[in-house]
Amino acid sequence: MRIWPDEGKSRAWDLNVKQKEYEVLCVSQFTLYGRLQKTKPDFSKAMLAQQARDFYQQFLERLRKEYGLPERIKDGMFGAMMSVSLVNDGPVTFTLDSATPAASSVSSMDDLSSA
């Protein structure tokens, strides 16, 4: 996603995180899939813990490889209670959601390439 301006060219939405050499923080919450079932959360459609852990590790490995500066990719501890804070810097917020029919059956990074 090209979401940062190129000040040298006075162009908005021109550079991506790799071009800016920014750090990326990955939080493994995406491996949880919950929904409300009446008044209680239901995680019956979530990946099994080991499958989710393996998927997340594959995701991190691929991200580090494709970024080219693996030390810029940060992550927390899978399955741990984490306190993460951030400051939104900009006029917009992007929400990335993989809730598509193709993504609902993803179980490995190879599946994402074909989704």
N, CA and C atoms as a LAMMPS dump frame, in Angstrom:
ITEM: TIMESTEP
0
ITEM: NUMBER OF ATOMS
345
ITEM: BOX BOUNDS ff ff ff
-5.0000000000000000e+02 5.0000000000000000e+02
-5.0000000000000000e+02 5.0000000000000000e+02
-5.0000000000000000e+02 5.0000000000000000e+02
ITEM: ATOMS id mol type element x y z
1 1 1 N 0.837 -1.181 0
2 1 2 C 0 0 0
3 1 3 C 0.88 1.242 0
4 2 1 N 0.615 2.11 -0.906
5 2 2 C 1.35 3.375 -0.959
6 2 3 C 0.523 4.417 -0.216
7 3 1 N 0.922 4.698 1.017
8 3 2 C 0.108 5.581 1.862
9 3 3 C 0.875 6.776 2.417
10 4 1 N 2.168 6.911 2.048
11 4 2 C 2.94 8.057 2.531
12 4 3 C 3.28 8.978 1.372
13 5 1 N 3.361 10.261 1.664
14 5 2 C 3.683 11.224 0.601
15 5 3 C 5.165 11.168 0.224
16 6 1 N 5.449 11.546 -0.991
17 6 2 C 6.822 11.73 -1.454
18 6 3 C 7.064 13.233 -1.454
19 7 1 N 7.684 13.71 -0.365
20 7 2 C 7.884 15.155 -0.205
21 7 3 C 8.707 15.753 -1.336
22 8 1 N 9.638 14.97 -1.882
23 8 2 C 10.474 15.467 -2.971
24 8 3 C 9.686 15.763 -4.237
25 9 1 N 8.59 15.079 -4.423
26 9 2 C 7.759 15.264 -5.615
27 9 3 C 6.441 15.932 -5.291
28 10 1 N 6.23 16.255 -4.024
29 10 2 C 4.961 16.849 -3.574
30 10 3 C 3.77 16.002 -4.001
31 11 1 N 3.912 14.697 -3.849
32 11 2 C 2.827 13.789 -4.232
33 11 3 C 2.355 13.015 -3.014
34 12 1 N 1.061 13.058 -2.761
35 12 2 C 0.47 12.282 -1.67
36 12 3 C 0.276 10.836 -2.119
37 13 1 N 0.201 9.932 -1.186
38 13 2 C -0.098 8.528 -1.448
39 13 3 C 0.849 7.931 -2.48
40 14 1 N 2.141 8.124 -2.292
41 14 2 C 3.094 7.701 -3.312
42 14 3 C 4.087 6.638 -2.845
43 15 1 N 4.4 6.573 -1.545
44 15 2 C 5.441 5.659 -1.071
45 15 3 C 4.874 4.62 -0.109
46 16 1 N 5.476 3.424 -0.12
47 16 2 C 5.032 2.37 0.79
48 16 3 C 6.003 2.232 1.969
49 17 1 N 5.673 1.379 2.904
50 17 2 C 6.461 1.224 4.129
51 17 3 C 7.89 0.766 3.815
52 18 1 N 8.057 -0.057 2.814
53 18 2 C 9.393 -0.531 2.424
54 18 3 C 10.239 0.608 1.856
55 19 1 N 9.638 1.432 1.009
56 19 2 C 10.362 2.568 0.448
57 19 3 C 10.781 3.554 1.534
58 20 1 N 9.957 3.704 2.569
59 20 2 C 10.274 4.616 3.677
60 20 3 C 11.203 3.961 4.698
61 21 1 N 11.416 2.643 4.585
62 21 2 C 12.222 1.86 5.523
63 21 3 C 11.724 1.992 6.956
64 22 1 N 10.399 2.037 7.104
65 22 2 C 9.775 2.084 8.426
66 22 3 C 9.738 0.684 9.027
67 23 1 N 9.512 0.627 10.327
68 23 2 C 9.319 -0.649 10.998
69 23 3 C 7.865 -1.081 10.861
70 24 1 N 7.653 -2.389 10.939
71 24 2 C 6.312 -2.969 10.886
72 24 3 C 6.12 -3.771 12.163
73 25 1 N 5.045 -3.514 12.881
74 25 2 C 4.712 -4.266 14.079
75 25 3 C 3.569 -5.217 13.749
76 26 1 N 3.812 -6.51 13.889
77 26 2 C 2.797 -7.525 13.639
78 26 3 C 2.269 -8.026 14.981
79 27 1 N 0.965 -8.003 15.123
80 27 2 C 0.302 -8.492 16.331
81 27 3 C -0.569 -9.662 15.906
82 28 1 N -0.394 -10.786 16.554
83 28 2 C -0.993 -12.037 16.094
84 28 3 C -2.489 -12.161 16.328
85 29 1 N -3.173 -11.111 16.645
86 29 2 C -4.612 -11.18 16.87
87 29 3 C -5.377 -11.659 15.645
88 30 1 N -4.789 -11.511 14.473
89 30 2 C -5.514 -11.909 13.271
90 30 3 C -5.772 -13.411 13.237
91 31 1 N -5.071 -14.175 14.048
92 31 2 C -5.283 -15.621 14.054
93 31 3 C -6.506 -16.011 14.869
94 32 1 N -7.068 -15.071 15.623
95 32 2 C -8.286 -15.351 16.373
96 32 3 C -9.493 -15.045 15.496
97 33 1 N -10.428 -15.924 15.51
98 33 2 C -11.642 -15.676 14.746
99 33 3 C -12.804 -15.899 15.696
100 34 1 N -13.365 -14.835 16.159
101 34 2 C -14.464 -14.939 17.104
102 34 3 C -15.704 -14.26 16.571
103 35 1 N -16.823 -14.706 17.075
104 35 2 C -18.089 -14.079 16.731
105 35 3 C -18.995 -14.201 17.947
106 36 1 N -19.966 -13.356 18.009
107 36 2 C -20.897 -13.425 19.139
108 36 3 C -21.947 -14.489 18.871
109 37 1 N -22.134 -15.335 19.836
110 37 2 C -23.175 -16.349 19.798
111 37 3 C -24.079 -16.035 20.985
112 38 1 N -25.132 -15.291 20.724
113 38 2 C -25.995 -14.736 21.766
114 38 3 C -25.172 -13.776 22.616
115 39 1 N -24.888 -14.098 23.862
116 39 2 C -24.166 -13.157 24.729
117 39 3 C -22.743 -13.613 25.036
118 40 1 N -22.251 -14.641 24.338
119 40 2 C -20.914 -15.164 24.604
120 40 3 C -20.091 -15.199 23.323
121 41 1 N -18.776 -15.024 23.442
122 41 2 C -17.937 -15.176 22.248
123 41 3 C -17.825 -16.653 21.857
124 42 1 N -17.779 -16.886 20.564
125 42 2 C -17.666 -18.246 20.035
126 42 3 C -16.433 -18.295 19.138
127 43 1 N -15.478 -19.154 19.465
128 43 2 C -14.252 -19.278 18.688
129 43 3 C -14.187 -20.603 17.928
130 44 1 N -15.332 -21.23 17.7
131 44 2 C -15.362 -22.551 17.077
132 44 3 C -14.846 -22.547 15.64
133 45 1 N -14.84 -21.411 14.976
134 45 2 C -14.36 -21.347 13.602
135 45 3 C -12.903 -20.875 13.514
136 46 1 N -12.259 -20.674 14.649
137 46 2 C -10.858 -20.248 14.672
138 46 3 C -9.949 -21.416 14.32
139 47 1 N -8.741 -21.096 13.834
140 47 2 C -7.741 -22.139 13.598
141 47 3 C -7.37 -22.782 14.927
142 48 1 N -6.972 -24.027 14.866
143 48 2 C -6.419 -24.668 16.055
144 48 3 C -5.13 -23.944 16.431
145 49 1 N -4.796 -23.934 17.703
146 49 2 C -3.667 -23.137 18.207
147 49 3 C -2.36 -23.418 17.468
148 50 1 N -1.988 -24.678 17.3
149 50 2 C -0.711 -24.98 16.637
150 50 3 C -0.734 -24.59 15.168
151 51 1 N -1.854 -24.811 14.501
152 51 2 C -1.996 -24.425 13.099
153 51 3 C -1.878 -22.903 12.966
154 52 1 N -2.513 -22.166 13.88
155 52 2 C -2.45 -20.7 13.855
156 52 3 C -1.028 -20.222 14.126
157 53 1 N -0.34 -20.852 15.081
158 53 2 C 1.048 -20.483 15.402
159 53 3 C 1.941 -20.689 14.169
160 54 1 N 1.799 -21.839 13.507
161 54 2 C 2.59 -22.13 12.306
162 54 3 C 2.283 -21.132 11.192
163 55 1 N 1.001 -20.827 11.001
164 55 2 C 0.587 -19.87 9.976
165 55 3 C 1.207 -18.498 10.242
166 56 1 N 1.153 -18.059 11.495
167 56 2 C 1.707 -16.763 11.871
168 56 3 C 3.221 -16.727 11.638
169 57 1 N 3.918 -17.804 11.975
170 57 2 C 5.365 -17.86 11.739
171 57 3 C 5.679 -17.807 10.246
172 58 1 N 4.884 -18.504 9.424
173 58 2 C 5.06 -18.454 7.973
174 58 3 C 4.847 -17.033 7.459
175 59 1 N 3.824 -16.374 8.008
176 59 2 C 3.534 -14.993 7.628
177 59 3 C 4.725 -14.086 7.943
178 60 1 N 5.275 -14.205 9.159
179 60 2 C 6.422 -13.379 9.554
180 60 3 C 7.638 -13.658 8.679
181 61 1 N 7.914 -14.934 8.419
182 61 2 C 9.054 -15.295 7.574
183 61 3 C 8.917 -14.693 6.182
184 62 1 N 7.724 -14.795 5.613
185 62 2 C 7.492 -14.251 4.274
186 62 3 C 7.618 -12.73 4.272
187 63 1 N 7.056 -12.091 5.289
188 63 2 C 7.131 -10.639 5.38
189 63 3 C 8.589 -10.176 5.501
190 64 1 N 9.356 -10.837 6.358
191 64 2 C 10.773 -10.471 6.528
192 64 3 C 11.557 -10.67 5.233
193 65 1 N 11.289 -11.749 4.54
194 65 2 C 11.986 -12.032 3.279
195 65 3 C 11.642 -10.986 2.222
196 66 1 N 10.351 -10.693 2.073
197 66 2 C 9.93 -9.759 1.032
198 66 3 C 10.284 -8.314 1.36
199 67 1 N 10.347 -7.981 2.637
200 67 2 C 10.718 -6.615 3.02
201 67 3 C 12.19 -6.364 2.706
202 68 1 N 13.023 -7.374 2.933
203 68 2 C 14.448 -7.228 2.629
204 68 3 C 15.274 -6.698 3.785
205 69 1 N 14.646 -6.134 4.795
206 69 2 C 15.317 -5.67 6.013
207 69 3 C 14.612 -6.356 7.186
208 70 1 N 14.935 -7.637 7.428
209 70 2 C 14.177 -8.408 8.421
210 70 3 C 14.169 -7.806 9.815
211 71 1 N 15.188 -7.036 10.148
212 71 2 C 15.233 -6.411 11.48
213 71 3 C 14.172 -5.325 11.65
214 72 1 N 13.553 -4.891 10.564
215 72 2 C 12.491 -3.879 10.628
216 72 3 C 11.122 -4.481 10.936
217 73 1 N 11.011 -5.809 10.861
218 73 2 C 9.742 -6.485 11.131
219 73 3 C 9.747 -6.942 12.587
220 74 1 N 8.846 -6.385 13.372
221 74 2 C 8.761 -6.677 14.806
222 74 3 C 7.487 -7.47 15.067
223 75 1 N 7.547 -8.31 16.1
224 75 2 C 6.344 -9.044 16.485
225 75 3 C 6.367 -9.301 17.978
226 76 1 N 5.199 -9.586 18.5
227 76 2 C 5.077 -9.923 19.908
228 76 3 C 5.174 -11.423 20.091
229 77 1 N 4.807 -11.891 21.252
230 77 2 C 4.826 -13.317 21.529
231 77 3 C 3.452 -13.902 21.219
232 78 1 N 3.43 -14.905 20.367
233 78 2 C 2.175 -15.52 19.946
234 78 3 C 1.428 -16.056 21.162
235 79 1 N 0.156 -15.739 21.258
236 79 2 C -0.693 -16.264 22.315
237 79 3 C -0.544 -15.584 23.665
238 80 1 N 0.334 -14.594 23.758
239 80 2 C 0.565 -13.929 25.036
240 80 3 C -0.371 -12.732 25.191
241 81 1 N -0.587 -12.342 26.421
242 81 2 C -1.327 -11.118 26.703
243 81 3 C -0.37 -9.964 26.421
244 82 1 N -0.739 -9.09 25.487
245 82 2 C 0.132 -7.975 25.122
246 82 3 C -0.634 -6.677 25.27
247 83 1 N 0.072 -5.666 25.681
248 83 2 C -0.487 -4.326 25.749
249 83 3 C 0.212 -3.506 24.672
250 84 1 N -0.553 -3.118 23.658
251 84 2 C 0.01 -2.388 22.523
252 84 3 C -0.674 -1.039 22.443
253 85 1 N 0.119 0.011 22.33
254 85 2 C -0.462 1.334 22.136
255 85 3 C 0.127 1.933 20.865
256 86 1 N -0.603 2.847 20.277
257 86 2 C -0.13 3.483 19.054
258 86 3 C -0.689 4.891 18.962
259 87 1 N -0.078 5.631 18.094
260 87 2 C -0.552 6.972 17.79
261 87 3 C -0.859 6.998 16.3
262 88 1 N -2.1 7.258 15.956
263 88 2 C -2.45 7.397 14.549
264 88 3 C -1.892 8.71 14.049
265 89 1 N -1.109 8.646 12.981
266 89 2 C -0.464 9.821 12.43
267 89 3 C -0.978 10.027 11.013
268 90 1 N -2.021 10.799 10.88
269 90 2 C -2.532 11.059 9.542
270 90 3 C -4.024 11.261 9.531
271 91 1 N -4.498 11.607 8.368
272 91 2 C -5.919 11.937 8.243
273 91 3 C -6.827 10.733 8.007
274 92 1 N -6.264 9.538 7.838
275 92 2 C -7.092 8.375 7.523
276 92 3 C -6.666 7.167 8.355
277 93 1 N -7.562 6.206 8.462
278 93 2 C -7.276 4.914 9.082
279 93 3 C -7.708 3.833 8.109
280 94 1 N -6.843 2.863 7.863
281 94 2 C -7.156 1.758 6.969
282 94 3 C -7.455 0.519 7.806
283 95 1 N -8.497 -0.186 7.453
284 95 2 C -8.809 -1.459 8.076
285 95 3 C -8.657 -2.535 7.017
286 96 1 N -7.765 -3.48 7.258
287 96 2 C -7.565 -4.587 6.323
288 96 3 C -8.31 -5.784 6.871
289 97 1 N -9.195 -6.341 6.075
290 97 2 C -10.033 -7.439 6.52
291 97 3 C -9.945 -8.569 5.506
292 98 1 N -9.61 -9.746 5.975
293 98 2 C -9.487 -10.888 5.068
294 98 3 C -10.764 -11.703 5.006
295 99 1 N -11.867 -11.133 5.427
296 99 2 C -13.142 -11.865 5.455
297 99 3 C -13.736 -11.963 4.057
298 100 1 N -13.08 -12.719 3.208
299 100 2 C -13.594 -12.977 1.87
300 100 3 C -13.806 -14.478 1.747
301 101 1 N -14.643 -14.929 0.838
302 101 2 C -14.853 -16.375 0.693
303 101 3 C -13.552 -17.143 0.473
304 102 1 N -12.638 -16.599 -0.324
305 102 2 C -11.38 -17.302 -0.585
306 102 3 C -10.509 -17.354 0.664
307 103 1 N -10.469 -16.276 1.426
308 103 2 C -9.607 -16.227 2.604
309 103 3 C -10.128 -17.076 3.743
310 104 1 N -11.41 -17.398 3.743
311 104 2 C -11.971 -18.148 4.864
312 104 3 C -11.444 -19.572 4.938
313 105 1 N -10.865 -20.088 3.852
314 105 2 C -10.341 -21.443 3.865
315 105 3 C -8.814 -21.465 3.865
316 106 1 N -8.178 -20.353 4.155
317 106 2 C -6.727 -20.27 4.159
318 106 3 C -6.163 -21 5.369
319 107 1 N -5.188 -21.881 5.142
320 107 2 C -4.541 -22.571 6.254
321 107 3 C -3.027 -22.483 6.184
322 108 1 N -2.494 -21.895 5.105
323 108 2 C -1.044 -21.701 4.994
324 108 3 C -0.78 -20.494 4.107
325 109 1 N 0.458 -20.031 4.125
326 109 2 C 0.825 -18.886 3.299
327 109 3 C 0.707 -19.242 1.818
328 110 1 N 0.892 -20.501 1.456
329 110 2 C 0.727 -20.922 0.062
330 110 3 C -0.702 -20.701 -0.403
331 111 1 N -1.672 -20.926 0.505
332 111 2 C -3.072 -20.69 0.174
333 111 3 C -3.332 -19.22 -0.123
334 112 1 N -2.623 -18.326 0.568
335 112 2 C -2.826 -16.889 0.329
336 112 3 C -2.386 -16.485 -1.06
337 113 1 N -1.328 -17.1 -1.562
338 113 2 C -0.825 -16.765 -2.891
339 113 3 C -1.843 -17.069 -3.969
340 114 1 N -2.669 -18.086 -3.735
341 114 2 C -3.657 -18.454 -4.734
342 114 3 C -5.035 -17.871 -4.466
343 115 1 N -5.197 -17.188 -3.3
344 115 2 C -6.512 -16.626 -2.95
345 115 3 C -6.792 -15.364 -3.719
